[in-house]
Amino acid sequence: MPIDYVSIAYAVTVAAGGVLGYTRAGSIPSLAAGIICGGLMGVGAYQTTQNPKNVMLSLVVSGLLLTVMGSRFYKTHKVMPAGIVAGLSVLMVVRFGYRLTQK
């Protein structure tokens, strides 16, 4: 089975963003959210590696990140970090949504 490198990269990016938010601004909520969402995406990447149709966890987490970070980007118009995470999340939601529609 092929390893889902795209999902793994997204999970690492989200977790690293939380750590970066903590180191730069001392934001414990950023750290917690990054580690939790990155960890859940890591589990989702493992699931999609085992079965490419098992995308529900990854779809829910990337949808949640899209909603939260998209809202922040809309309010603040700051590209870093909200715009980047929202953009990556859009791509992941589309990717997982596409996988759901395939036979």
KOLVO-928815 format. One record per residue (C-alpha): residue number from 1; chain; x, y, z. Coordinates in steps of 0.25 Angstrom, whole numbers, plus 5000, padded with zeros to 4 digits. Example, Ala and Ser with C-alpha at 12.3 -4.5 7.8 and 13.67 -1.06 7.14 Angstrom:
! residues 2
  pos  unit    c1    c2    c3
    1     A  5049  4982  5031
    2     A  5055  4996  5029
This chain:
! residues 103
  pos  unit    c1    c2    c3
    1     A  5000  5000  5000
    2     A  5005  5014  4997
    3     A  5008  5023  5008
    4     A  5000  5036  5009
    5     A  5012  5045  5009
    6     A  5003  5057  5006
    7     A  4994  5055  5019
    8     A  5007  5053  5027
    9     A  5013  5066  5022
   10     A  5000  5073  5026
   11     A  5000  5067  5040
   12     A  5014  5071  5042
   13     A  5012  5085  5037
   14     A  5000  5087  5046
   15     A  5007  5082  5058
   16     A  5020  5090  5055
   17     A  5011  5102  5054
   18     A  5006  5100  5068
   19     A  5020  5099  5073
   20     A  5024  5111  5065
   21     A  5012  5119  5071
   22     A  5016  5115  5085
   23     A  5031  5119  5083
   24     A  5028  5132  5076
   25     A  5016  5137  5084
   26     A  5016  5128  5096
   27     A  5002  5123  5092
   28     A  4998  5111  5100
   29     A  4985  5109  5092
   30     A  4993  5109  5079
   31     A  5002  5099  5084
   32     A  4991  5090  5089
   33     A  4982  5092  5076
   34     A  4994  5089  5067
   35     A  4999  5077  5075
   36     A  4984  5071  5076
   37     A  4980  5074  5061
   38     A  4994  5070  5056
   39     A  4993  5057  5064
   40     A  4979  5054  5059
   41     A  4984  5057  5045
   42     A  4995  5047  5047
   43     A  4985  5036  5051
   44     A  4977  5040  5039
   45     A  4989  5039  5030
   46     A  4992  5025  5036
   47     A  4977  5021  5033
   48     A  4978  5026  5019
   49     A  4991  5018  5017
   50     A  4984  5006  5022
   51     A  4971  5008  5014
   52     A  4971  5020  5004
   53     A  4955  5021  5006
   54     A  4956  5023  5021
   55     A  4957  5038  5021
   56     A  4946  5042  5030
   57     A  4956  5046  5042
   58     A  4965  5054  5033
   59     A  4953  5060  5026
   60     A  4947  5065  5039
   61     A  4960  5070  5045
   62     A  4964  5078  5032
   63     A  4949  5083  5031
   64     A  4950  5088  5045
   65     A  4964  5095  5043
   66     A  4958  5101  5030
   67     A  4946  5107  5038
   68     A  4954  5112  5049
   69     A  4966  5117  5042
   70     A  4958  5122  5030
   71     A  4949  5130  5040
   72     A  4962  5136  5046
   73     A  4968  5140  5032
   74     A  4954  5146  5029
   75     A  4955  5155  5041
   76     A  4969  5159  5042
   77     A  4974  5157  5027
   78     A  4987  5152  5033
   79     A  4993  5142  5023
   80     A  5002  5136  5034
   81     A  4998  5126  5040
   82     A  4983  5127  5038
   83     A  4983  5129  5022
   84     A  4993  5118  5020
   85     A  4986  5108  5029
   86     A  4973  5111  5023
   87     A  4978  5110  5009
   88     A  4985  5096  5012
   89     A  4972  5092  5018
   90     A  4964  5095  5006
   91     A  4973  5086  4998
   92     A  4972  5075  5008
   93     A  4957  5076  5009
   94     A  4956  5075  4994
   95     A  4966  5064  4993
   96     A  4958  5056  5004
   97     A  4944  5059  4998
   98     A  4949  5054  4984
   99     A  4954  5041  4991
  100     A  4940  5039  4997
  101     A  4933  5040  4983
  102     A  4943  5030  4976
  103     A  4938  5016  4975
